[in-house]
Amino acid sequence: MPSWIAPKTGDSTEIDYVMREIDGHWKVVDVLYDGTVSQVAVRRSEFGSIFRGKGLAGLIEVIEKQTAALDKK
């Protein structure tokens, strides 16, 4: 059964959680938006591109900037 993100305005978005039993405990291993878009695949692609272009230090810098931007919301 999916979950939904329902903004104050606009359309709702379907969220599915991919679960896996690890060491006897169920854990979320991926999140699918609209039933098909894997967030693990999206982040792997995004971070891989940054890593190839800017190296590890550049990737860390980008992630820190993204994290700081979330704090401002």
Buried (B, 14 or more C-beta within 10 A) or exposed (E): EEEEEEEEEEEEBEBBEEEEEEEEEEEEEEBBBEEEEBEEEEEEEEEEEBBEEEEEEEBEEBEEEEEEEEEEE
